[in-house]
Amino acid sequence: MLGIHLIKKRGDSLKMNKILIIEDEIDIRDLIALHCQRSGYEVIEKEDAELGIQYLEKNSTDLIILDWMLPAMSGVQFLEKIRRQNITTPVLMLTAKVAPEDIVEGLDQGADDYLTKPFDAAILLARVKALLRRSNPQANLNLENTIILGSIKIIPDSHEVYCQGEKIQLTLSEYKLLITLCENRGKVMTRQKLISSVQGEDIAVIARAIDTHIFGLRKKLKSCGENIETIRGVGYRAIE
């Protein structure tokens, strides 16, 4: 199931990796952003190299996905400039240029990896994970084991839940409901099935109690609560 990964991660907090996408074609930029966000990454989008440099002058990022053929300043010129400024952020160059000499030039100018268009989403995400793992191995250990639903991240071993990188405190009942919905994403979960997921609690486990817990869960998740959809008269469903 796309976007959900079973998990194991150690540490007191979860850092959401930040990816800067520099791409002038909005459809391609949005597509890259969508795949990255579905994999749990925070995304910043810029339509040209100059805006990318302005962003990097004031902000940090964990990875840059860079187009070559950009207006005004090319991707290669962008690479030359940031490397002269000792910005060592990993760069994945994503471009329609496929000639071997182009690939060599991109790598020589400071790109850490190179992917040609049109690209396969699974390969793109594999390259992203590899670059992040290489640049910060401790922060990315076992990232593939995290449960992810949109901007929600869950660490089952420690019962930690994050929305857009912010840690959320849930009751055990709320946590069990969220896990059940995430593990059955896209499926309509009846109230009776959800009741079964929290049985054993010292509460009156009835349909009204489930509705109350879902209400509290959504409230605590804030904007991430939109990933829990009400199916009127039936129950609830986790969606992207």
C-alpha positions, -999 to 999 in steps of 0.1 A, spaced: 0 0 0 16 33 -11 27 55 17 24 31 46 56 16 60 59 -6 91 85 7 115 113 7 140 131 39 149 150 48 180 154 83 196 133 108 214 120 127 184 113 122 147 128 146 122 109 151 89 135 154 61 131 186 41 135 185 3 139 216 -19 125 210 -54 138 235 -81 118 228 -113 103 254 -137 76 231 -152 47 233 -126 32 199 -136 65 181 -131 72 200 -99 38 192 -84 42 155 -94 76 153 -77 63 171 -46 33 148 -44 55 116 -44 78 131 -18 50 143 5 33 109 2 66 94 15 66 116 45 90 143 34 85 181 39 87 198 5 97 233 -5 90 242 -42 109 269 -62 104 276 -99 139 288 -107 175 286 -95 177 322 -82 147 316 -59 164 284 -48 196 303 -38 176 329 -20 159 302 0 192 285 9 207 318 21 182 318 50 172 281 54 186 247 55 174 216 36 183 179 36 182 173 -1 178 193 -34 160 179 -64 172 201 -93 162 205 -129 190 213 -154 172 235 -180 159 264 -159 153 300 -170 180 326 -164 203 303 -144 208 267 -154 209 238 -129 246 234 -135 252 271 -128 232 268 -97 254 238 -86 286 258 -93 274 287 -72 262 267 -41 293 245 -41 315 277 -42 296 288 -11 304 255 6 268 244 6 272 206 8 235 196 7 230 165 -15 217 173 -50 197 149 -72 197 163 -107 165 154 -126 166 164 -163 157 154 -198 194 156 -208 204 120 -213 238 121 -232 266 105 -212 286 138 -215 257 157 -199 256 132 -170 294 135 -165 292 173 -165 264 173 -140 282 150 -116 315 169 -121 298 202 -112 286 188 -79 255 167 -84 254 137 -61 231 116 -83 214 120 -117 180 108 -129 166 114 -164 131 123 -174 106 108 -178 112 92 -144 97 63 -125 84 74 -91 97 43 -73 132 49 -87 130 86 -78 121 78 -42 147 51 -39 174 76 -51 161 102 -25 162 77 3 197 66 -7 211 102 -8 195 110 26 208 78 41 243 85 28 244 121 40 229 114 75 229 77 82 218 80 118 188 102 111 176 79 84 181 45 99 151 23 92 131 52 77 112 26 56 97 11 87 78 42 97 40 41 94 31 71 72 -3 85 61 0 118 43 18 141 69 11 117 97 40 96 110 36 69 136 63 50 156 46 19 169 75 8 192 73 40 212 36 49 204 48 83 191 26 101 166 36 132 145 17 156 123 39 176 99 68 169 123 50 181 154 46 154 182 10 147 191 -1 133 225 -29 107 221 -48 86 246 -43 49 242 -78 45 227 -71 73 201 -38 57 193 -53 23 187 -80 38 165 -54 57 144 -33 26 140 -63 5 129 -74 31 104 -38 35 90 -33 -3 87 -66 -5 67 -61 27 47 -86 31 19 -110 6 35 -142 17 53 -140 6 89 -174 1 105 -179 13 141 -181 -23 152 -147 -30 138 -133 0 154 -149 -10 187 -130 -43 185 -97 -24 181 -101 -7 215 -118 -35 235 -103 -41 269 -102 -4 278 -120 7 309 -146 26 289 -181 21 276 -172 8 241 -202 18 221 -207 35 188 -211 69 205 -178 64 223 -160 56 190 -174 89 175 -161 107 206 -127 92 203 -125 100 166 -136 136 173 -108 139 199 -83 123 175 -91 147 147 -89 177 170 -54 167 182 -42 159 147 -53 194 135 -48 197 97 -38 160 96 -72 151 108 -84 156 72 -68 122 66 -97 106 85 -129 106 65 -164 101 79 -186 76 60 -220 87 71 -240 60 88 -212 34 85 -179 44 101 -146 59 91 -118 56 66 -81 67 64 -73 85 32 -42 103 17 
